[in-house]
Amino acid sequence: MPKLKWTRHRDLAINTRPCVDREEYLAYMTFQANERPLLTEIFGPMVGLKEEWEEQGASPAELDFSAFRYRAPLINVVPVKCGWIGGRETELIEDSDEFLIYRDAMGRTMKLQKGRATLALPMDFPVKTMDDWLAVKPHYAFNKDRLAGNWAERMQKQHAAGYAIMAFVPGAFAEPRELMGDEELCVAYYDNPELIHDMLDTFADTSVRVLERVTSQVPVDILHVHEDMAGKSGPLAGPRQVEEFFTPYYRRIWDMMRERGTTLFSVDSDGNMNAVVGPLLEAGVNVLKPLEPAAEMDIVQLRRTYGTRLAFEGGIDKHVIRRSREEIVAELEYKLPPIIASGGCVFGLDHRVPDGTPLTNYRFYLDKVWEIFERETS
């Protein structure tokens, strides 16, 4: 393994040279038009891949992905804050060759494993009881600082330049997990539901107030929420929890946004989400990513089941491109033709490009994608 040079999250940022404007993107993702398929790289490389590719002769443009051919949408995120704000100063605890450990704004002890990950994981959490939540609840209250800066002018210019505008809100699962951890949250659905309802009501109150002000200044096309609520065997919150907790929260925000012209409501979650796709659709969601095949998320089967109610981003098995060319071709020939025919999918690998992927394989993968695109749309 070559010595790591690109270890931080920002080191792995990529340039897919977005070129698909707002009008085409929204028409495509809402199944109103289907002229040309879209392709992107959602998250970029895993730690270690750039060093491997450099040893294999990658050019600087290949290392930042700008050398590769994509058809990615022009999207910009409105820089306002709907989630946690404020808190304590970051406090360094340990910085060794192997780990970075620090205390974050929420008061959590965070641990980053160097050379393996780019995001730190919490070792403890601030909320176990309603009193704990009430102590941190002010960090989610609405105030004018959430709308600080010249975002309105910037977003208006981006909108005029053909960008789709996206707004983020806290996840119905992901944000309580940041405060409680997976185990405490899952138990609280049964033992302390009033705590979770109060959290989500607070997130909704603030998000609605922020986004009402945003949408009075600039059109917002995409409402986005990060959940990451599933593993390979299934989601940590099931259909009942989605209906009881997620749906009222999502609907308060989404119904307001939809009335103001927002057309896409996307959820980002790894893992096997099959059990909750139907309830998420009922809650207003109409775009899902990254659709991991290793977790039984099959975009061909999902399209057969849900039709044009659900658009996708991702869906191509990231592990296949480390294997033989025959396996790469089989993956693409199974998935691309039927989804190209129906539209509503920004094709891409289902997460970061894994280390151990030969550069020649990645080049071949993209060449084959474009060969199939051109064949199926000619």
N, C-alpha and C positions, 0 to 999 in steps of 0.2 A: 504494500500500500504506500503510495507516494505521500510525502509530508503534506499536511493540509495547509492550504493558503487561503481558502475561502470558507470561513467557519461561522460567520455571523449571518443572521437572517437577511440583512440587506445585501450581503455579498452574493446571495443566490437569486437576487432579482433578475428578471429577464426582459428582453425587448422583443415582443412579437409583432412589432410594427403594425398596430391596428389600423384598419383602412375601411371597414364597413360602417357606413354612417347610420345615424339614429333611425331614419325612416326605413331603410332596408332591414336593419336588425329587428326592429319592433314588428314589422310586417311578417318577417320570417318566423320569429318566435311565437307569434300569435296565429300562425297558420293562415295568414291572409295572402301571402305570396311565397313562392318557393322557386326562385330563379337560379340561385347558386348556393351550394352548401358552404357552411362555415367551419373553420378549423382553428384551434388555438392550443396553447400549452397553458394549463390552468395555473400550476404552481411552480414550475421550474424544476431544477435538479435537486436531488438529495445531497447531503453533505458527502463530499468525497468524489462525486462524479466529475466535477470540473477538473480536478487534479488527474483523474484517470484519462479523461479526454485530451487534456494538454499533453500527456505522455504519448497518446495515440496520434498526435499531430493536428489537433483541432486548432483552427484559426481563432483569433480574438473574437471575431464576429460569431463563430460557432459557440464559443464559451458564453457569450451573452445572449445567444439564440437569435440574434438579428440576422444571421446568415440564412436562416431557414424560412421556408415559404409557408405562411399561414394566411387565413382570411379571418381576422379577429375583429370584433366590434369595437368601435370607439365608445368607451364608457368612462365617465369621471364620477367620483364620489363626492357628494356635498360635505364639506368639512365642518359639520356641526356635531354636537355631542348629545346622544340620547341615553347613554349608560352612566357608569360610575364617573364622578369627577372629584378632584381634590384628594385628600388623604395625606399620609405622612411622607416624608422624604425617603427615598430609597436608601437602605442601610446595607453596606457590604459586610458579609459575615466571613466568607472564605473565598479565596481566588487561587486555586491550585492548578496544576497541569491537567488534572482530570475533571474538576468540578468548579462551577461558579455558584456560590450560595449567597443569597441576599434576602432582605426583608423588603417587600414591595409596598405600594401605596395603600393596599388593603390591610396591611399588617401580616400578610402571609409570608412564611419562609419558603423561598423559591429555590429550586435546584436545577441547574443546567449541566447536563453531561457533555463536556466539550468533545468535539470531534464526532459526535453521534447525533446531536440534535441542535436546532437553532432556537428553540423556544424552551424556556424553563417550565418545570412542573411544580405545583404547590405541594408542600409537605404538611401543611396544616391550613385551617380555614377559620374565618372570623365568626361564622354564624352556626349556632346549634339550637338556639332557643328564640322565641319571639323577642325577648329582651335584647338578645344579641343583634337581631335584625333591626329593632328600633334604634339601636345605637348607631348603626351605619346607614340607616334609611335616608338621613339628610344628604348623603352623597348621591342619591338618585332623585332628589327633589328638583323641580324646575327653577332655574334662575337665568338671568340674561347672559351670564358667562357662557352658556351652552351655545349661544349664537354669536359669539365674538368674532371679529375679523371681517374682511371684505368678501366673504363667501358669495354674497348675492351677485356682486358685479362679476366675479370670476366665473360663477356658474352660468350667468347669462351669456357671457362671451363663449363659453364652451358649448352651450346649447345652440347658439347662433352658428358655431363652427361645425355642427353636425354630430356632436357627442350626445349619447344617451346619458341621463343623469340618474345616479343611484343614491339611495339613502339607506343607512344601516340603522337597525334597532336592536336592542339586546335580545338574546335568544330566550325562548320560554323555558328551555332546559339548560342551555349553556350558561346563562347568567346566574341563576340560582346555584348551579354547580360550582361556579367560580367562588361563590360565597360559602358553600356548604360541603362540597365534595360529592362524588357520585353516591356513596353509600347513604350518607345522611339525607340527601335529597330524595332518593328512592324510598327510604323509610318514611320521610315526611309526607309523601303523597297519601299515605294511609294514616299515620299517627298525628300529623300536624298540618292538615290541608289548609287551615286558615292562614298559616304562615306563608305558604306558597302563593295562595290567592292574594295576600296583601303585597307580597313582592311583585307579582305580575300586575296587579292593579296600579302600583306605584310606577312601574316601568311604562305601562300604557299611558297613564296620566301625563308623564313627562314627555314621552315620545310624541303623543298627539299634539301637545302644546308646542313642541319644537317644530314638528313637521307642518303644522298649520301655518306657522310663520314662514317656513321655507317655501311651501307651495304657493304662498301669496306673492313670492318674489320670482320664482323660477319653476318651470314644469319639472316634476320628478317622474321619471319613466319606470324606475325599478325600485321596489321595496325589497331589501335583502336582510336575511337573518341567518346567522351562523349558529348551528346547533351541535354538530358532532356528537350525536346522542346514541350511536349504535356501534356494535362490534360485529364480528363475523357471524355470530349466531342470531343476532337480532337487536332491536332497539332496547334501551334501558327504560324508556317510557312507552307503554303500550297504547293500543287504541283508546282504552278507557281514560288514561291520563291525558292523551291528546284532546279528547272531547271535553273533559272536565276542566283542564287547566290551560292548554294551548289555545283552543278555539276562541274562548271569550277574549283572551289577550290579543291574538292575531286579528280577530274581527274588528275590535275597536280601532285598531290602527289601519288595517287594510280597507275597511269600508269607507273611512274618511279619505284615504289616499285615492281609492278608485273613483270616488265622486269628483276628485280634483284632477283626474286624468291619468293616474298611474295605471299601467297595463300589465306589468309583470311583478309577481311576488315570488321570489326565489328563496329556497332553503338549501344551505350547504350542510351536508352531513355525510361523513364516511359511514361504512358498514352496511349491514343488511337492514334496510328501511321498509322492506316489502309489507310488513304487518301494519304499518301506519301510513302508507301512501294514500289510501282511500280517505281516512280521517283528515289528513293534511289537505287534500283537495277540497274537502267540505269546509275547512277552515280558511280557504281562499288561496292556498298555494297553487301556483301553476308552472313553476320551474323547479327542477331538482338537480343537484349535482353533488359529488362527482360520479356517482353510480359505479361502485366497485364491483367488477365481475367476480373477484375472489370471494365476495360476500353475497353472491347470488343476485346481484343487481344487473339484470340483463335488459338492455335497452330495447331489444327486439320484442321480448316478451312483455315488457312494460308498455310499449306502444300498442301491442295487440290488445292489452287489457284496458288501457285508459285512453287510447286514441289521441285526439287533439286536445284533451283536457290537460295534458301534461307535456311540457317541453323539457329538454335535457341540456346539460353541459357535461362533457366528459364521456364516460362509457366504454373507452377502449382500454383493454387490459394492459396495465403498465408492466406486468411481469412477462408478458408474451414477447416484448421486444428484446428481452435478454436471451431468448431462445433461438430456434432455427428460423431461417427465412420462410420455410414452409408453414410453420406455425403462425408467423406474422401474417402471411397471406391468408391463411384460413380464418384468423380472427377478423381481418378486414373484410373479406368476402362475405362472411356471415352477417356482419353488422352494417356495413356501409350501404349496400344497395337498397335494402328495404327502408332504411331511415332517410336516405337521400330522397327517395320517392315521396315520403310523407312530409319531410321538412321538420322544422321546430327542434333542431339539435345542433349545438355548437360542438362538433366532434373534438375530442382531445383525450389524452391519457387520464386515467381515473384518479391520479394524484401526482406527486412529484416523480420525475424520471429517476428510477432507482439506480443506486450505484451498482456497478457490475454490468451496466448496459454498454455494449461496445458502440463506439461512435459510428462504425460502419452499419451496424444494425439500425441505429436511429436514423441515419441518412436513408437507408433502404425503406424503413417504415414510412417516412414522409413521401418519398418518391412513389411508393405504392399507393398511398392515400390519394395523391394527385392523379395517378394513373386511373384509379377507380372513379374519382370525381369526374374526370374528363370523359371516361367511357359512359358513365351513367347519365350525364347531362348533355351529351352530344345529340 
